[in-house]
Amino acid sequence: MEDHGLSRRQLFNLKRKTLEKRIKNYYRTTNDGNGAIEMLVALQVREELCEEDFSYMLANLVQHIFLRTRSNAALRRYYIFFAEYFEKKEWRLLLIKLFPAKTYIAEKLKTLYTQFIKEPLAGLVGS
């Protein structure tokens, strides 16, 4: 992990409020969503290792980065760690945004299944 304005030691020692302030400030000054997301993933690891609460940290910033910035490899790599930050509808939109080709293929396969398998078999059942 690169140094994104906070060292590893700071990420695992500072208090939640200080970290929130510094990560927000980092994102505001650099507009580096990838770095902010990487720091938040590290804080999720810290939450699992320690008793301190870092759940839903900077949820608004996470939603902004994932839904309003351009899709890239880092967002596709880390999106699964932030599933609980989104409602069901937002999550669906995020998946469409991050993986447009997979979504398109899945929709086409569903259409083909309905046209060639489901509907013809339903017609046979009625006869």
Backbone as XML, in Angstrom:
<?xml version="1.0"?>
<chain id="A" units="angstrom">
  <residue number="1" name="MET">
    <atom name="N" x="0.836" y="-1.174" z="0.000"/>
    <atom name="CA" x="0.000" y="0.000" z="0.000"/>
    <atom name="C" x="0.881" y="1.239" z="0.000"/>
  </residue>
  <residue number="2" name="GLU">
    <atom name="N" x="0.572" y="2.161" z="-0.876"/>
    <atom name="CA" x="1.332" y="3.401" z="-0.960"/>
    <atom name="C" x="1.008" y="4.307" z="0.217"/>
  </residue>
  <residue number="3" name="ASP">
    <atom name="N" x="1.858" y="5.289" z="0.434"/>
    <atom name="CA" x="1.619" y="6.282" z="1.478"/>
    <atom name="C" x="0.717" y="7.367" z="0.901"/>
  </residue>
  <residue number="4" name="HIS">
    <atom name="N" x="-0.524" y="7.418" z="1.357"/>
    <atom name="CA" x="-1.501" y="8.382" z="0.849"/>
    <atom name="C" x="-1.729" y="9.502" z="1.857"/>
  </residue>
  <residue number="5" name="GLY">
    <atom name="N" x="-0.673" y="10.096" z="2.341"/>
    <atom name="CA" x="-0.836" y="11.166" z="3.315"/>
    <atom name="C" x="-0.885" y="10.649" z="4.738"/>
  </residue>
  <residue number="6" name="LEU">
    <atom name="N" x="-1.106" y="9.362" z="4.901"/>
    <atom name="CA" x="-1.105" y="8.726" z="6.217"/>
    <atom name="C" x="-0.204" y="7.499" z="6.152"/>
  </residue>
  <residue number="7" name="SER">
    <atom name="N" x="0.663" y="7.375" z="7.124"/>
    <atom name="CA" x="1.535" y="6.197" z="7.146"/>
    <atom name="C" x="0.757" y="5.000" z="7.685"/>
  </residue>
  <residue number="8" name="ARG">
    <atom name="N" x="1.317" y="3.832" z="7.539"/>
    <atom name="CA" x="0.672" y="2.624" z="8.069"/>
    <atom name="C" x="0.489" y="2.742" z="9.580"/>
  </residue>
  <residue number="9" name="ARG">
    <atom name="N" x="1.495" y="3.280" z="10.220"/>
    <atom name="CA" x="1.436" y="3.443" z="11.679"/>
    <atom name="C" x="0.274" y="4.353" z="12.075"/>
  </residue>
  <residue number="10" name="GLN">
    <atom name="N" x="0.104" y="5.452" z="11.346"/>
    <atom name="CA" x="-0.996" y="6.366" z="11.649"/>
    <atom name="C" x="-2.347" y="5.696" z="11.405"/>
  </residue>
  <residue number="11" name="LEU">
    <atom name="N" x="-2.468" y="4.944" z="10.317"/>
    <atom name="CA" x="-3.730" y="4.266" z="10.020"/>
    <atom name="C" x="-4.145" y="3.303" z="11.130"/>
  </residue>
  <residue number="12" name="PHE">
    <atom name="N" x="-3.176" y="2.691" z="11.780"/>
    <atom name="CA" x="-3.505" y="1.706" z="12.800"/>
    <atom name="C" x="-3.401" y="2.233" z="14.226"/>
  </residue>
  <residue number="13" name="ASN">
    <atom name="N" x="-3.082" y="3.539" z="14.402"/>
    <atom name="CA" x="-2.970" y="4.088" z="15.753"/>
    <atom name="C" x="-3.883" y="5.275" z="16.031"/>
  </residue>
  <residue number="14" name="LEU">
    <atom name="N" x="-4.197" y="6.073" z="15.022"/>
    <atom name="CA" x="-5.004" y="7.271" z="15.252"/>
    <atom name="C" x="-6.452" y="6.913" z="15.563"/>
  </residue>
  <residue number="15" name="LYS">
    <atom name="N" x="-7.137" y="7.853" z="16.215"/>
    <atom name="CA" x="-8.547" y="7.648" z="16.555"/>
    <atom name="C" x="-9.427" y="7.897" z="15.341"/>
  </residue>
  <residue number="16" name="ARG">
    <atom name="N" x="-10.656" y="7.415" z="15.432"/>
    <atom name="CA" x="-11.594" y="7.476" z="14.318"/>
    <atom name="C" x="-11.818" y="8.902" z="13.820"/>
  </residue>
  <residue number="17" name="LYS">
    <atom name="N" x="-12.096" y="9.838" z="14.724"/>
    <atom name="CA" x="-12.393" y="11.216" z="14.300"/>
    <atom name="C" x="-11.215" y="11.840" z="13.562"/>
  </residue>
  <residue number="18" name="THR">
    <atom name="N" x="-10.023" y="11.598" z="14.056"/>
    <atom name="CA" x="-8.827" y="12.143" z="13.407"/>
    <atom name="C" x="-8.655" y="11.539" z="12.021"/>
  </residue>
  <residue number="19" name="LEU">
    <atom name="N" x="-8.857" y="10.234" z="11.920"/>
    <atom name="CA" x="-8.731" y="9.562" z="10.624"/>
    <atom name="C" x="-9.784" y="10.061" z="9.639"/>
  </residue>
  <residue number="20" name="GLU">
    <atom name="N" x="-11.022" y="10.224" z="10.107"/>
    <atom name="CA" x="-12.077" y="10.739" z="9.228"/>
    <atom name="C" x="-11.696" y="12.108" z="8.682"/>
  </residue>
  <residue number="21" name="LYS">
    <atom name="N" x="-11.219" y="12.964" z="9.561"/>
    <atom name="CA" x="-10.835" y="14.318" z="9.158"/>
    <atom name="C" x="-9.695" y="14.285" z="8.142"/>
  </residue>
  <residue number="22" name="ARG">
    <atom name="N" x="-8.699" y="13.471" z="8.405"/>
    <atom name="CA" x="-7.535" y="13.426" z="7.511"/>
    <atom name="C" x="-7.859" y="12.793" z="6.159"/>
  </residue>
  <residue number="23" name="ILE">
    <atom name="N" x="-8.682" y="11.757" z="6.150"/>
    <atom name="CA" x="-9.039" y="11.118" z="4.876"/>
    <atom name="C" x="-9.903" y="12.055" z="4.044"/>
  </residue>
  <residue number="24" name="LYS">
    <atom name="N" x="-10.861" y="12.742" z="4.686"/>
    <atom name="CA" x="-11.678" y="13.731" z="3.962"/>
    <atom name="C" x="-10.799" y="14.825" z="3.378"/>
  </residue>
  <residue number="25" name="ASN">
    <atom name="N" x="-9.879" y="15.319" z="4.189"/>
    <atom name="CA" x="-8.971" y="16.373" z="3.734"/>
    <atom name="C" x="-8.097" y="15.873" z="2.587"/>
  </residue>
  <residue number="26" name="TYR">
    <atom name="N" x="-7.603" y="14.645" z="2.696"/>
    <atom name="CA" x="-6.789" y="14.057" z="1.632"/>
    <atom name="C" x="-7.577" y="14.000" z="0.330"/>
  </residue>
  <residue number="27" name="TYR">
    <atom name="N" x="-8.826" y="13.531" z="0.404"/>
    <atom name="CA" x="-9.637" y="13.420" z="-0.810"/>
    <atom name="C" x="-9.948" y="14.798" z="-1.383"/>
  </residue>
  <residue number="28" name="ARG">
    <atom name="N" x="-10.265" y="15.759" z="-0.508"/>
    <atom name="CA" x="-10.576" y="17.114" z="-0.977"/>
    <atom name="C" x="-9.389" y="17.763" z="-1.690"/>
  </residue>
  <residue number="29" name="THR">
    <atom name="N" x="-8.199" y="17.559" z="-1.160"/>
    <atom name="CA" x="-7.030" y="18.214" z="-1.750"/>
    <atom name="C" x="-6.499" y="17.493" z="-2.984"/>
  </residue>
  <residue number="30" name="THR">
    <atom name="N" x="-6.565" y="16.163" z="-3.005"/>
    <atom name="CA" x="-5.967" y="15.418" z="-4.120"/>
    <atom name="C" x="-6.980" y="14.873" z="-5.115"/>
  </residue>
  <residue number="31" name="ASN">
    <atom name="N" x="-8.229" y="14.729" z="-4.693"/>
    <atom name="CA" x="-9.264" y="14.107" z="-5.528"/>
    <atom name="C" x="-8.875" y="12.676" z="-5.918"/>
  </residue>
  <residue number="32" name="ASP">
    <atom name="N" x="-8.116" y="12.022" z="-5.075"/>
    <atom name="CA" x="-7.654" y="10.654" z="-5.318"/>
    <atom name="C" x="-8.585" y="9.662" z="-4.623"/>
  </residue>
  <residue number="33" name="GLY">
    <atom name="N" x="-9.603" y="9.223" z="-5.342"/>
    <atom name="CA" x="-10.556" y="8.274" z="-4.780"/>
    <atom name="C" x="-9.934" y="6.924" z="-4.496"/>
  </residue>
  <residue number="34" name="ASN">
    <atom name="N" x="-9.008" y="6.500" z="-5.338"/>
    <atom name="CA" x="-8.350" y="5.203" z="-5.141"/>
    <atom name="C" x="-7.602" y="5.162" z="-3.814"/>
  </residue>
  <residue number="35" name="GLY">
    <atom name="N" x="-6.859" y="6.214" z="-3.525"/>
    <atom name="CA" x="-6.114" y="6.279" z="-2.267"/>
    <atom name="C" x="-7.031" y="6.285" z="-1.062"/>
  </residue>
  <residue number="36" name="ALA">
    <atom name="N" x="-8.112" y="7.049" z="-1.149"/>
    <atom name="CA" x="-9.070" y="7.107" z="-0.040"/>
    <atom name="C" x="-9.701" y="5.736" z="0.191"/>
  </residue>
  <residue number="37" name="ILE">
    <atom name="N" x="-10.066" y="5.054" z="-0.878"/>
    <atom name="CA" x="-10.677" y="3.727" z="-0.753"/>
    <atom name="C" x="-9.677" y="2.730" z="-0.165"/>
  </residue>
  <residue number="38" name="GLU">
    <atom name="N" x="-8.420" y="2.796" z="-0.589"/>
    <atom name="CA" x="-7.402" y="1.893" z="-0.036"/>
    <atom name="C" x="-7.229" y="2.117" z="1.461"/>
  </residue>
  <residue number="39" name="MET">
    <atom name="N" x="-7.243" y="3.381" z="1.895"/>
    <atom name="CA" x="-7.127" y="3.663" z="3.328"/>
    <atom name="C" x="-8.336" y="3.123" z="4.086"/>
  </residue>
  <residue number="40" name="LEU">
    <atom name="N" x="-9.520" y="3.242" z="3.504"/>
    <atom name="CA" x="-10.728" y="2.747" z="4.169"/>
    <atom name="C" x="-10.747" y="1.217" z="4.240"/>
  </residue>
  <residue number="41" name="VAL">
    <atom name="N" x="-10.183" y="0.553" z="3.252"/>
    <atom name="CA" x="-10.057" y="-0.913" z="3.318"/>
    <atom name="C" x="-9.108" y="-1.290" z="4.455"/>
  </residue>
  <residue number="42" name="ALA">
    <atom name="N" x="-8.006" y="-0.559" z="4.591"/>
    <atom name="CA" x="-7.067" y="-0.814" z="5.689"/>
    <atom name="C" x="-7.753" y="-0.615" z="7.040"/>
  </residue>
  <residue number="43" name="LEU">
    <atom name="N" x="-8.641" y="0.368" z="7.117"/>
    <atom name="CA" x="-9.362" y="0.598" z="8.373"/>
    <atom name="C" x="-10.380" y="-0.507" z="8.650"/>
  </residue>
  <residue number="44" name="GLN">
    <atom name="N" x="-10.897" y="-1.136" z="7.613"/>
    <atom name="CA" x="-11.773" y="-2.292" z="7.830"/>
    <atom name="C" x="-10.973" y="-3.458" z="8.412"/>
  </residue>
  <residue number="45" name="VAL">
    <atom name="N" x="-9.736" y="-3.602" z="7.960"/>
    <atom name="CA" x="-8.852" y="-4.625" z="8.529"/>
    <atom name="C" x="-8.594" y="-4.303" z="9.994"/>
  </residue>
  <residue number="46" name="ARG">
    <atom name="N" x="-8.321" y="-3.032" z="10.283"/>
    <atom name="CA" x="-8.083" y="-2.611" z="11.669"/>
    <atom name="C" x="-9.305" y="-2.905" z="12.536"/>
  </residue>
  <residue number="47" name="GLU">
    <atom name="N" x="-10.488" y="-2.666" z="12.000"/>
    <atom name="CA" x="-11.708" y="-2.934" z="12.769"/>
    <atom name="C" x="-11.810" y="-4.413" z="13.139"/>
  </residue>
  <residue number="48" name="GLU">
    <atom name="N" x="-11.431" y="-5.289" z="12.219"/>
    <atom name="CA" x="-11.492" y="-6.723" z="12.500"/>
    <atom name="C" x="-10.443" y="-7.152" z="13.522"/>
  </residue>
  <residue number="49" name="LEU">
    <atom name="N" x="-9.309" y="-6.460" z="13.545"/>
    <atom name="CA" x="-8.226" y="-6.837" z="14.449"/>
    <atom name="C" x="-8.368" y="-6.240" z="15.839"/>
  </residue>
  <residue number="50" name="CYS">
    <atom name="N" x="-9.079" y="-5.132" z="15.957"/>
    <atom name="CA" x="-9.173" y="-4.404" z="17.225"/>
    <atom name="C" x="-10.616" y="-4.341" z="17.708"/>
  </residue>
  <residue number="51" name="GLU">
    <atom name="N" x="-10.787" y="-3.805" z="18.892"/>
    <atom name="CA" x="-12.123" y="-3.655" z="19.455"/>
    <atom name="C" x="-12.764" y="-2.326" z="19.070"/>
  </residue>
  <residue number="52" name="GLU">
    <atom name="N" x="-12.001" y="-1.411" z="18.527"/>
    <atom name="CA" x="-12.537" y="-0.102" z="18.162"/>
    <atom name="C" x="-13.518" y="-0.224" z="16.999"/>
  </residue>
  <residue number="53" name="ASP">
    <atom name="N" x="-14.477" y="0.713" z="16.948"/>
    <atom name="CA" x="-15.511" y="0.687" z="15.919"/>
    <atom name="C" x="-15.124" y="1.583" z="14.745"/>
  </residue>
  <residue number="54" name="PHE">
    <atom name="N" x="-14.918" y="0.973" z="13.597"/>
    <atom name="CA" x="-14.641" y="1.719" z="12.372"/>
    <atom name="C" x="-15.668" y="1.372" z="11.292"/>
  </residue>
  <residue number="55" name="SER">
    <atom name="N" x="-16.820" y="0.843" z="11.705"/>
    <atom name="CA" x="-17.836" y="0.444" z="10.734"/>
    <atom name="C" x="-18.484" y="1.664" z="10.093"/>
  </residue>
  <residue number="56" name="TYR">
    <atom name="N" x="-18.839" y="1.515" z="8.854"/>
    <atom name="CA" x="-19.489" y="2.567" z="8.058"/>
    <atom name="C" x="-18.737" y="3.896" z="8.127"/>
  </residue>
  <residue number="57" name="MET">
    <atom name="N" x="-17.440" y="3.822" z="8.171"/>
    <atom name="CA" x="-16.631" y="5.035" z="8.249"/>
    <atom name="C" x="-16.696" y="5.785" z="6.928"/>
  </residue>
  <residue number="58" name="LEU">
    <atom name="N" x="-17.022" y="7.051" z="6.995"/>
    <atom name="CA" x="-17.116" y="7.946" z="5.837"/>
    <atom name="C" x="-18.018" y="7.363" z="4.746"/>
  </residue>
  <residue number="59" name="ALA">
    <atom name="N" x="-19.188" y="6.902" z="5.143"/>
    <atom name="CA" x="-20.112" y="6.258" z="4.199"/>
    <atom name="C" x="-20.476" y="7.192" z="3.050"/>
  </residue>
  <residue number="60" name="ASN">
    <atom name="N" x="-20.682" y="8.474" z="3.341"/>
    <atom name="CA" x="-21.033" y="9.425" z="2.275"/>
    <atom name="C" x="-19.902" y="9.574" z="1.261"/>
  </residue>
  <residue number="61" name="LEU">
    <atom name="N" x="-18.672" y="9.606" z="1.755"/>
    <atom name="CA" x="-17.519" y="9.719" z="0.858"/>
    <atom name="C" x="-17.386" y="8.460" z="-0.003"/>
  </residue>
  <residue number="62" name="VAL">
    <atom name="N" x="-17.590" y="7.302" z="0.596"/>
    <atom name="CA" x="-17.509" y="6.038" z="-0.149"/>
    <atom name="C" x="-18.555" y="6.015" z="-1.256"/>
  </residue>
  <residue number="63" name="GLN">
    <atom name="N" x="-19.785" y="6.390" z="-0.920"/>
    <atom name="CA" x="-20.848" y="6.413" z="-1.922"/>
    <atom name="C" x="-20.526" y="7.410" z="-3.026"/>
  </residue>
  <residue number="64" name="HIS">
    <atom name="N" x="-19.994" y="8.564" z="-2.646"/>
    <atom name="CA" x="-19.630" y="9.568" z="-3.652"/>
    <atom name="C" x="-18.556" y="9.025" z="-4.595"/>
  </residue>
  <residue number="65" name="ILE">
    <atom name="N" x="-17.526" y="8.425" z="-4.035"/>
    <atom name="CA" x="-16.419" y="7.923" z="-4.858"/>
    <atom name="C" x="-16.904" y="6.829" z="-5.807"/>
  </residue>
  <residue number="66" name="PHE">
    <atom name="N" x="-17.670" y="5.888" z="-5.296"/>
    <atom name="CA" x="-18.100" y="4.772" z="-6.141"/>
    <atom name="C" x="-19.158" y="5.170" z="-7.162"/>
  </residue>
  <residue number="67" name="LEU">
    <atom name="N" x="-20.084" y="6.040" z="-6.786"/>
    <atom name="CA" x="-21.199" y="6.351" z="-7.681"/>
    <atom name="C" x="-20.957" y="7.560" z="-8.572"/>
  </residue>
  <residue number="68" name="ARG">
    <atom name="N" x="-20.078" y="8.468" z="-8.175"/>
    <atom name="CA" x="-19.938" y="9.720" z="-8.913"/>
    <atom name="C" x="-18.605" y="9.898" z="-9.637"/>
  </residue>
  <residue number="69" name="THR">
    <atom name="N" x="-17.653" y="9.021" z="-9.376"/>
    <atom name="CA" x="-16.370" y="9.148" z="-10.070"/>
    <atom name="C" x="-16.267" y="8.077" z="-11.147"/>
  </residue>
  <residue number="70" name="ARG">
    <atom name="N" x="-15.285" y="8.231" z="-11.992"/>
    <atom name="CA" x="-15.102" y="7.302" z="-13.111"/>
    <atom name="C" x="-14.673" y="5.921" z="-12.619"/>
  </residue>
  <residue number="71" name="SER">
    <atom name="N" x="-15.241" y="4.904" z="-13.218"/>
    <atom name="CA" x="-14.920" y="3.524" z="-12.864"/>
    <atom name="C" x="-13.482" y="3.202" z="-13.263"/>
  </residue>
  <residue number="72" name="ASN">
    <atom name="N" x="-12.771" y="2.485" z="-12.394"/>
    <atom name="CA" x="-11.404" y="2.075" z="-12.711"/>
    <atom name="C" x="-11.097" y="0.746" z="-12.025"/>
  </residue>
  <residue number="73" name="ALA">
    <atom name="N" x="-9.914" y="0.235" z="-12.248"/>
    <atom name="CA" x="-9.539" y="-1.086" z="-11.733"/>
    <atom name="C" x="-9.554" y="-1.133" z="-10.209"/>
  </residue>
  <residue number="74" name="ALA">
    <atom name="N" x="-9.119" y="-0.062" z="-9.560"/>
    <atom name="CA" x="-9.096" y="-0.051" z="-8.092"/>
    <atom name="C" x="-10.507" y="-0.134" z="-7.518"/>
  </residue>
  <residue number="75" name="LEU">
    <atom name="N" x="-11.437" y="0.584" z="-8.103"/>
    <atom name="CA" x="-12.823" y="0.527" z="-7.618"/>
    <atom name="C" x="-13.413" y="-0.859" z="-7.845"/>
  </residue>
  <residue number="76" name="ARG">
    <atom name="N" x="-13.097" y="-1.468" z="-8.983"/>
    <atom name="CA" x="-13.588" y="-2.825" z="-9.246"/>
    <atom name="C" x="-12.949" y="-3.835" z="-8.291"/>
  </residue>
  <residue number="77" name="ARG">
    <atom name="N" x="-11.723" y="-3.572" z="-7.869"/>
    <atom name="CA" x="-11.026" y="-4.487" z="-6.967"/>
    <atom name="C" x="-11.606" y="-4.422" z="-5.551"/>
  </residue>
  <residue number="78" name="TYR">
    <atom name="N" x="-11.971" y="-3.225" z="-5.086"/>
    <atom name="CA" x="-12.360" y="-3.046" z="-3.686"/>
    <atom name="C" x="-13.861" y="-2.894" z="-3.458"/>
  </residue>
  <residue number="79" name="TYR">
    <atom name="N" x="-14.672" y="-2.900" z="-4.508"/>
    <atom name="CA" x="-16.097" y="-2.616" z="-4.337"/>
    <atom name="C" x="-16.789" y="-3.578" z="-3.372"/>
  </residue>
  <residue number="80" name="ILE">
    <atom name="N" x="-16.386" y="-4.823" z="-3.368"/>
    <atom name="CA" x="-17.066" y="-5.840" z="-2.568"/>
    <atom name="C" x="-16.931" y="-5.575" z="-1.070"/>
  </residue>
  <residue number="81" name="PHE">
    <atom name="N" x="-15.894" y="-4.870" z="-0.653"/>
    <atom name="CA" x="-15.695" y="-4.573" z="0.759"/>
    <atom name="C" x="-16.665" y="-3.516" z="1.275"/>
  </residue>
  <residue number="82" name="PHE">
    <atom name="N" x="-17.379" y="-2.855" z="0.363"/>
    <atom name="CA" x="-18.259" y="-1.761" z="0.758"/>
    <atom name="C" x="-19.725" y="-2.050" z="0.426"/>
  </residue>
  <residue number="83" name="ALA">
    <atom name="N" x="-20.090" y="-3.302" z="0.322"/>
    <atom name="CA" x="-21.462" y="-3.671" z="-0.046"/>
    <atom name="C" x="-22.483" y="-3.134" z="0.948"/>
  </residue>
  <residue number="84" name="GLU">
    <atom name="N" x="-22.153" y="-3.163" z="2.239"/>
    <atom name="CA" x="-23.119" y="-2.720" z="3.245"/>
    <atom name="C" x="-23.293" y="-1.198" z="3.285"/>
  </residue>
  <residue number="85" name="TYR">
    <atom name="N" x="-22.493" y="-0.471" z="2.549"/>
    <atom name="CA" x="-22.607" y="0.987" z="2.496"/>
    <atom name="C" x="-23.722" y="1.431" z="1.547"/>
  </residue>
  <residue number="86" name="PHE">
    <atom name="N" x="-24.262" y="0.503" z="0.761"/>
    <atom name="CA" x="-25.230" y="0.851" z="-0.276"/>
    <atom name="C" x="-26.548" y="0.127" z="-0.053"/>
  </residue>
  <residue number="87" name="GLU">
    <atom name="N" x="-27.631" y="0.801" z="-0.438"/>
    <atom name="CA" x="-28.935" y="0.147" z="-0.450"/>
    <atom name="C" x="-28.985" y="-0.758" z="-1.684"/>
  </residue>
  <residue number="88" name="LYS">
    <atom name="N" x="-29.995" y="-1.602" z="-1.728"/>
    <atom name="CA" x="-30.093" y="-2.591" z="-2.808"/>
    <atom name="C" x="-30.101" y="-1.934" z="-4.196"/>
  </residue>
  <residue number="89" name="LYS">
    <atom name="N" x="-30.875" y="-0.866" z="-4.343"/>
    <atom name="CA" x="-30.983" y="-0.187" z="-5.636"/>
    <atom name="C" x="-29.651" y="0.468" z="-6.024"/>
  </residue>
  <residue number="90" name="GLU">
    <atom name="N" x="-29.002" y="1.112" z="-5.056"/>
    <atom name="CA" x="-27.703" y="1.736" z="-5.325"/>
    <atom name="C" x="-26.662" y="0.684" z="-5.692"/>
  </residue>
  <residue number="91" name="TRP">
    <atom name="N" x="-26.718" y="-0.468" z="-5.022"/>
    <atom name="CA" x="-25.769" y="-1.548" z="-5.292"/>
    <atom name="C" x="-25.914" y="-2.051" z="-6.723"/>
  </residue>
  <residue number="92" name="ARG">
    <atom name="N" x="-27.145" y="-2.195" z="-7.165"/>
    <atom name="CA" x="-27.407" y="-2.638" z="-8.546"/>
    <atom name="C" x="-26.837" y="-1.631" z="-9.543"/>
  </residue>
  <residue number="93" name="LEU">
    <atom name="N" x="-27.058" y="-0.339" z="-9.277"/>
    <atom name="CA" x="-26.514" y="0.706" z="-10.152"/>
    <atom name="C" x="-24.988" y="0.681" z="-10.161"/>
  </residue>
  <residue number="94" name="LEU">
    <atom name="N" x="-24.406" y="0.437" z="-8.998"/>
    <atom name="CA" x="-22.947" y="0.380" z="-8.907"/>
    <atom name="C" x="-22.397" y="-0.779" z="-9.734"/>
  </residue>
  <residue number="95" name="LEU">
    <atom name="N" x="-23.038" y="-1.939" z="-9.649"/>
    <atom name="CA" x="-22.579" y="-3.093" z="-10.429"/>
    <atom name="C" x="-22.683" y="-2.827" z="-11.923"/>
  </residue>
  <residue number="96" name="ILE">
    <atom name="N" x="-23.764" y="-2.176" z="-12.333"/>
    <atom name="CA" x="-23.919" y="-1.833" z="-13.748"/>
    <atom name="C" x="-22.821" y="-0.872" z="-14.179"/>
  </residue>
  <residue number="97" name="LYS">
    <atom name="N" x="-22.492" y="0.062" z="-13.308"/>
    <atom name="CA" x="-21.458" y="1.046" z="-13.635"/>
    <atom name="C" x="-20.070" y="0.404" z="-13.696"/>
  </residue>
  <residue number="98" name="LEU">
    <atom name="N" x="-19.765" y="-0.440" z="-12.719"/>
    <atom name="CA" x="-18.429" y="-1.033" z="-12.650"/>
    <atom name="C" x="-18.206" y="-2.135" z="-13.681"/>
  </residue>
  <residue number="99" name="PHE">
    <atom name="N" x="-19.256" y="-2.880" z="-14.005"/>
    <atom name="CA" x="-19.127" y="-4.021" z="-14.909"/>
    <atom name="C" x="-20.167" y="-3.953" z="-16.021"/>
  </residue>
  <residue number="100" name="PRO">
    <atom name="N" x="-20.079" y="-2.983" z="-16.917"/>
    <atom name="CA" x="-21.122" y="-2.828" z="-17.939"/>
    <atom name="C" x="-21.213" y="-4.014" z="-18.900"/>
  </residue>
  <residue number="101" name="ALA">
    <atom name="N" x="-20.113" y="-4.610" z="-19.285"/>
    <atom name="CA" x="-20.150" y="-5.732" z="-20.234"/>
    <atom name="C" x="-20.808" y="-6.953" z="-19.604"/>
  </residue>
  <residue number="102" name="LYS">
    <atom name="N" x="-20.477" y="-7.252" z="-18.363"/>
    <atom name="CA" x="-21.073" y="-8.402" z="-17.686"/>
    <atom name="C" x="-22.577" y="-8.213" z="-17.532"/>
  </residue>
  <residue number="103" name="THR">
    <atom name="N" x="-22.991" y="-6.999" z="-17.209"/>
    <atom name="CA" x="-24.415" y="-6.716" z="-17.055"/>
    <atom name="C" x="-25.133" y="-6.907" z="-18.376"/>
  </residue>
  <residue number="104" name="TYR">
    <atom name="N" x="-24.553" y="-6.413" z="-19.446"/>
    <atom name="CA" x="-25.150" y="-6.529" z="-20.771"/>
    <atom name="C" x="-25.290" y="-7.999" z="-21.162"/>
  </residue>
  <residue number="105" name="ILE">
    <atom name="N" x="-24.247" y="-8.768" z="-20.949"/>
    <atom name="CA" x="-24.265" y="-10.191" z="-21.298"/>
    <atom name="C" x="-25.301" y="-10.937" z="-20.459"/>
  </residue>
  <residue number="106" name="ALA">
    <atom name="N" x="-25.371" y="-10.636" z="-19.173"/>
    <atom name="CA" x="-26.347" y="-11.304" z="-18.307"/>
    <atom name="C" x="-27.774" y="-11.002" z="-18.749"/>
  </residue>
  <residue number="107" name="GLU">
    <atom name="N" x="-28.041" y="-9.753" z="-19.124"/>
    <atom name="CA" x="-29.382" y="-9.393" z="-19.591"/>
    <atom name="C" x="-29.720" y="-10.114" z="-20.896"/>
  </residue>
  <residue number="108" name="LYS">
    <atom name="N" x="-28.765" y="-10.204" z="-21.813"/>
    <atom name="CA" x="-29.002" y="-10.896" z="-23.082"/>
    <atom name="C" x="-29.237" y="-12.391" z="-22.859"/>
  </residue>
  <residue number="109" name="LEU">
    <atom name="N" x="-28.463" y="-12.999" z="-21.970"/>
    <atom name="CA" x="-28.654" y="-14.419" z="-21.673"/>
    <atom name="C" x="-30.031" y="-14.675" z="-21.071"/>
  </residue>
  <residue number="110" name="LYS">
    <atom name="N" x="-30.475" y="-13.785" z="-20.219"/>
    <atom name="CA" x="-31.800" y="-13.923" z="-19.619"/>
    <atom name="C" x="-32.889" y="-13.829" z="-20.686"/>
  </residue>
  <residue number="111" name="THR">
    <atom name="N" x="-32.725" y="-12.895" z="-21.618"/>
    <atom name="CA" x="-33.688" y="-12.743" z="-22.708"/>
    <atom name="C" x="-33.711" y="-13.995" z="-23.586"/>
  </residue>
  <residue number="112" name="LEU">
    <atom name="N" x="-32.538" y="-14.495" z="-23.943"/>
    <atom name="CA" x="-32.463" y="-15.700" z="-24.768"/>
    <atom name="C" x="-33.074" y="-16.906" z="-24.062"/>
  </residue>
  <residue number="113" name="TYR">
    <atom name="N" x="-32.807" y="-17.033" z="-22.777"/>
    <atom name="CA" x="-33.387" y="-18.135" z="-22.004"/>
    <atom name="C" x="-34.910" y="-18.069" z="-22.046"/>
  </residue>
  <residue number="114" name="THR">
    <atom name="N" x="-35.437" y="-16.869" z="-21.854"/>
    <atom name="CA" x="-36.894" y="-16.706" z="-21.875"/>
    <atom name="C" x="-37.457" y="-17.043" z="-23.249"/>
  </residue>
  <residue number="115" name="GLN">
    <atom name="N" x="-36.806" y="-16.564" z="-24.312"/>
    <atom name="CA" x="-37.316" y="-16.767" z="-25.669"/>
    <atom name="C" x="-37.252" y="-18.220" z="-26.121"/>
  </residue>
  <residue number="116" name="PHE">
    <atom name="N" x="-36.145" y="-18.877" z="-25.849"/>
    <atom name="CA" x="-35.919" y="-20.193" z="-26.446"/>
    <atom name="C" x="-36.153" y="-21.380" z="-25.517"/>
  </residue>
  <residue number="117" name="ILE">
    <atom name="N" x="-36.182" y="-21.165" z="-24.234"/>
    <atom name="CA" x="-36.351" y="-22.298" z="-23.330"/>
    <atom name="C" x="-37.629" y="-22.173" z="-22.502"/>
  </residue>
  <residue number="118" name="LYS">
    <atom name="N" x="-37.779" y="-21.081" z="-21.793"/>
    <atom name="CA" x="-38.895" y="-20.949" z="-20.864"/>
    <atom name="C" x="-40.251" y="-20.894" z="-21.569"/>
  </residue>
  <residue number="119" name="GLU">
    <atom name="N" x="-40.384" y="-20.001" z="-22.552"/>
    <atom name="CA" x="-41.669" y="-19.857" z="-23.243"/>
    <atom name="C" x="-42.044" y="-21.099" z="-24.059"/>
  </residue>
  <residue number="120" name="PRO">
    <atom name="N" x="-41.133" y="-21.695" z="-24.835"/>
    <atom name="CA" x="-41.510" y="-22.918" z="-25.568"/>
    <atom name="C" x="-41.899" y="-24.071" z="-24.641"/>
  </residue>
  <residue number="121" name="LEU">
    <atom name="N" x="-41.199" y="-24.212" z="-23.521"/>
    <atom name="CA" x="-41.544" y="-25.280" z="-22.583"/>
    <atom name="C" x="-42.881" y="-25.019" z="-21.912"/>
  </residue>
  <residue number="122" name="ALA">
    <atom name="N" x="-43.194" y="-23.761" z="-21.652"/>
    <atom name="CA" x="-44.492" y="-23.421" z="-21.059"/>
    <atom name="C" x="-45.612" y="-23.773" z="-22.030"/>
  </residue>
  <residue number="123" name="GLY">
    <atom name="N" x="-45.383" y="-23.589" z="-23.331"/>
    <atom name="CA" x="-46.370" y="-23.954" z="-24.344"/>
    <atom name="C" x="-46.593" y="-25.453" z="-24.411"/>
  </residue>
  <residue number="124" name="LEU">
    <atom name="N" x="-45.549" y="-26.249" z="-24.201"/>
    <atom name="CA" x="-45.675" y="-27.705" z="-24.220"/>
    <atom name="C" x="-46.449" y="-28.222" z="-23.010"/>
  </residue>
  <residue number="125" name="VAL">
    <atom name="N" x="-46.288" y="-27.560" z="-21.896"/>
    <atom name="CA" x="-46.971" y="-27.985" z="-20.678"/>
    <atom name="C" x="-48.475" y="-27.830" z="-20.837"/>
  </residue>
  <residue number="126" name="GLY">
    <atom name="N" x="-48.919" y="-26.781" z="-21.515"/>
    <atom name="CA" x="-50.341" y="-26.530" z="-21.699"/>
    <atom name="C" x="-50.996" y="-27.479" z="-22.688"/>
  </residue>
  <residue number="127" name="SER">
    <atom name="N" x="-50.231" y="-28.157" z="-23.527"/>
    <atom name="CA" x="-50.836" y="-29.013" z="-24.566"/>
    <atom name="C" x="-51.071" y="-30.419" z="-24.101"/>
  </residue>
</chain>
